[in-house]
């Protein structure tokens, strides 16, 4: 049973400052000098010719900061860990004056290489103790961890400490990074989770090897359970029996509550190849154990993950996760650091059971609980790129708090590294010279990364998506440093959070927060802190929730977060909503209690016996309705696809072109009232027929006579080609694996003969053989039969070289399928290329079928049907300006005004590439090196060394040289290459060789009498590329809602997967505004690379079928019954949506 003492208190008070003068402080923070603060601690790593970055990669991993009121005077004191420097303790004498009492306190640590610190009251005596981890030293005694037990103050009021780690059994010597304290088993005392990070002897830590997941590894983290034996505290290592089994290179752990059940969980970031770990605290057979769930809740993580923090970043009450890595923000540093694009590495990750990971910061935004086969697990979408914080260089500590008290949490990240061994020019020099030179001679050749830390101000939260701006300069966080550990605390008691860093080679930085002392402000903050008589075990893990109307802010109270550090034991949060703000606490164990408003809180503080027990949060919005979609069992079918490495053919592709499918086409083949499915096959795989029935879908043997295995199938379409009353089948051949000469790219037309599909030999006259995408049918010439449009996706091995799409005129007769290439209807389509999707639609309401086309590196293309041919009216309909990587078209009259609007899928904003009209993404397509090949070279705007943004090659020198070999002769070093902008590479290139994209957002295309206006979709939709879509009225309000799927796993590896989506449901609010639902609210979860999305019908219901590349079908039943539309225009489509054909209305 979870034990909680009845005397738990939690004080929440108000701090206010009101002035009316001109501001005297120009920045958010002031950095106070050592002379002002008295804090002179400097972390010296002790580099020598024999001990340095070339002999020990962890020499600059730095030290931490610990915050706590050690002498019980009501002011937070500061503790710093040192490497080749002894630890130091500074007492806070007020007004940012600190006193070094390290010698008297007895906390130096001797000859140990000290690493992480945690401040904790281990023995529940009301005095704060200090646990310090040690590493690196060869002798075990010199790397034993120490627990400095607080002995109380001496006669001069200085706290003294005694190392009791050996007596307690936690003087661990296994190369520890940091400890985290939590009551994992709910027995009323604090247990110790211990991070282990030992450098591999004689091996490279990034080499692939078999994983050690049975708890036997020397780098497996440890869990020490606290017990009482004869009245004495004793710790017992229980990691293996409690599920701590996976070996790694652990750098940071944050205690959190991922599923909000009141039990403490753990998020652990790991360096190098080892995965980040998410340990969920669960009960099994009456015991509390940990279940590692990272694979079930995230899709990828940071590669060299350093510190992490877990906090509610978007004020939805759910815990989000940020972990930091090493991606630089500016062009020079990026070109000097990033490894080459290496997709084989991703394949090996899968082969060795390692979760995908990429070199950049990651922000895992909670999407609620999963509704699929991983139901009741939290699920996350990784959105650091969209939020604006993927790149902060060689980063260490991310800390989340509302530093400016505006109600939106901010993030400050430490960074820097004294010797950059990732520098590519040094790497080349080292390979050539290391056999001749000593490490001491090589060291001066290694550049340093002494750069300012980064402050991100939370700007807004729109549709659940937090966005940030770099406020480092305005906040005064702009001093170059080598900063590692960091902590926040209200050091001067004025009501805002100050900030402290532990630096290598420089004195610690102390930043005074000026938010409340600003002179043109009236600000309040709410103080959340444990009462003085509250022991740590009683409050560690409490969640405080502040409510005001529909707004919500959630705070998880636990000081162990960030990197190597222990935070202040109180929070300062914005009081901008006033004294009516409600306070709810979720206590350890899960009980929720409502304490009323801030203004009526009891003066003695909060306790679990006070307030009112509640079952759920008292928010004013209406209770959530039942999900609009219910998940049905998936059929025994999983799409398979060869993991072809497109980047070996064209090294500077931004994404793969071989994972476009599968397509899904719908028809009631057997006439039983249940729509059936055809799911296209990948290279070497037949497509699959699945027959609908009352319980779902059942795969059957192929219905195609003499089915062929070789070609890859993309778009597919059931339609009555010959007017005989049954539906024939057209299948597009596509993909990228083979060039046109050596591959089979002939499309296939099948006649339905008695329920079997027989290839119509000679059925396509004048066929344009190409790697295609979609096929669409409509009577474009008004002669009463269905004609075809077939879109061309790519010239294999020569992307994005233009290639013609085609219109085929139906000349079929009963018993003879015949389609003829129609030059007249095709002629004006010659300028269309890289077609992803197309739609026949009467956009201008003149009674005939126009053609709307989506493609990459292009504007959306609109072709009006004038009765004789298609006329390009892209420009006159307002579509010519926005160029994108358009992927899909989902039609619907979303405003019920009698014309059809369109949801257009794009790549979204969750990407390193964020094009705009000012800073477009461009690409050269031509033969830049005159070798008779196609060179595709993307350029993007990056910050230069002078702070201006210029267009540079997106890829680095090594990747560029794979495509254009002469670049190494023209640019002898990576630095030379980094200095060259697009103008130098493209001088003399004809304008037609340059493609451009200025819009990456998925949009609603509002149709206003045949003119189109672009309206961006909600922010949640921009978190990934959008492919399949359907317009369906889910809630019976006569407004079409939107269901979307997407993601793209096959992205070049310097950026990594664009797969934050788990499926989207947008509820139409009227006036062309949409409300995003999370997956729990909608009942819809499609976590993989969503492709086709179709509606299939049964005698009494409708179903959504979502196809995933290399994944199962997701089948959802639509709860609502369709209403007869009033003014809404409805069209009948033979093919609509990405590689999709839904069942015809009947």
C-alpha angles and dihedrals in degrees: 000000000000106000119214122171113233093231096071111141131182119190118212116180140158130252116193136184123185125181137150107204133106114280113269097186116066096194137053091239134030117209107222118213124238087249089058097044103029089230108131099157112143122182109226115190095198098233116192136164089268099037114047145107091294092057099034122024092196097061092105100039086111137202139287142243123233123197125199144127095251097168095041097236094130096256126105114246127203132236124189128195120216134203107205084359125077120248117265134208122204122192117215110236093179135264091054093300113136133186125210108229098160098124095049092042091054098222102123097116097220116232095344123125096233121207127163128019132201125188112214143145097238099174098039094240094130093252122111116242129196126229115195125188123213133201146155101051117116098224113074093222089059093056100043113128119244132218108200104203112205110242094187129253125318123226091283093052095255116137117234127203140205126204106237098162094111092050092048094046098243102104086117117182101190098113099272128198101191144325128236122201124215140146094240095168099041096235095131101260134087121258126199128240109195126202117216125199116169121170113241113250114235092348135094111241093221095056114112116249138152112292120246105221103152099082095256098105121112089229096050112125118244137227120205117197117211117227137169115238116182089337093308129113112247128174123210123194107238102159098123096047092048097050102265093136113132122098120220148131099276119199107162143010130193121197108223143143106247097178096031096234095133095255120112117252129184135230113196124190117209131200127228121002097339118104129248109251132221112197114197115201107229138163119245123174091344095307131105111239137159125251116199106227106164092119091053098049107033133043098204139352140200115293102219093025112188120171128359141192132197118209142135099268099172100040096244095122094251126114116250125193131223123186125177132221138167110277110137120226100216130068098243097051092042093053090046096050115029119098120233121275104273116174091172085070090062091049090052091050089059092043092054095042095251119147113243113267135178137197101257141076114283129210113194107201114200115241096186125254122334120253099196130073089311091056118168093024116114113250128209140200116206108229109159092124093051092045090054102245111096097116126052098139121235095002133185119164126036113186123185120204139126095260095168095041096231096130095259119096119241131206129222118190128193121214146160138107127209097218118027105211089174091068104123097213090052089047091056091046092048093052090053100041110025093093090058103037132061120236088253091058092046097050097077089055092062114093122222130233103219103161138145121274115250127245117195116195115208103239105179147338111224121175090345093307117120116210128195141200126208102253097167095119096042091047094049093243090128107109116118110240146144096247124174121158120031140178140189129217139146093258097174099036095237095127104261132090120259122201135227132186134195108225136196113232092357134077115264115277118238115192121195112211111226098191097110095029091055108121102223097052144093106198137160131195131197113227115217113188141137118261117254094251092050116106119220095246089058096057107022104114100020113143118214116201122194116201131190114167106305094341119102136184122186127197126187111208111221125114099208105094141105115040129322089333146103119219132222115284096235134056130219113208133177118279092193093122092061136229093313090074109126121228121213125174127200102203125208105282093040106273115146120212130183114216098182124234128341090249094059101043114134112259091232090060135237128320133172091251093055131076122028125301111237135185097217142002115293099232120159098229119099117273115269115270123232112280115280092222129042121204118240125198113281115240119246092270132111123180113237126201133177110247093231115179104231090177090069087066100039107017097194099054113133093215140001122274096198098073101061098119169114108077122194126209123188131210137141092245098174097037096236095130094257117103115236129211138231112197114193120240129236127229109314093004128103118232115254132239116210118187119216123233140159094285101039135279134331124200115233134187112281117284091206115102113230092002114201122225103196111071123073111238123218124159116026131184138190112207138143099255098173101033095243095129100257129090122253124201134240120190124191119217114219150133131102111260096106132034118245094260096053101031134076105243098153111129118232127229117193128193118217107235113175094329094313123104116230122187112251102227111216091007093133114059117193092006115186102226107218143131098275138194119189137015123205132182131208139138095257096165097044096238095126102258134090118264124192140237116195117191123215113221107184147346099241113247090003105073127195096014109135118257129179125256120208147222117212121202115221111240095159124142129192107294094008124080112203129167122177127200104250109213093190096056092038100046099083092047093068092101092057117098143163091029114194099170141356137188136200105218139152094237096164096043094235094130102257134090118265124189127241116188131193121198144151125273089013147093117256104271123223121191119188118216106228093178094261105050145342113279119202107239097159094124100041091052092055096253100111100084104056111073119185150148089269113190112170148013123215113183129209141134093246097172097041091234096133101261132086121258123193138223106216118201118217134166093274131219100286093098141095084240108074106168124193136167088265096044109026124180108241136190133199114220116186142067104300094169098040094237096131092253135110115259116199110190120173122205128195137179115261133169113268128212090268092055095252122122116243135169112260135167108282093220129057130251097271094051091044089052091055087065101029108028096187092068091086091057092048095044108036096186137033088244091057090050093047091054093057116091130199093273091064093051097043101041107137096010114136115250092240089064091066122083122191139198123193102166127056100162124107108239148190110241104212113208112215108178095315095319117106130219124190119229117179115236120238118294094252090063091054091064093091143006112286121225119152121040141169133191108219133157099236100173105038096246096124091249122113113242123199133238116190137178132187147127132151120222097173098075125136108275102241087072102024135200121354094205110122094127125098093180126295132237116189117191113211109237094183128257088064093291122131136201117216118223123205117235095262091053094047099038088225125119125168105162101171134070097303116208123159120025118188141170116231125188135222127187090272110015149026128243134200115220117195120192122206129198107246090358145087128278114263112217120197129179115223106230098200122075115229116258124212106263118238110203096352117121115229127193132192113233132197092201126356131169130027108330086329139134117178125201115277117255113261 
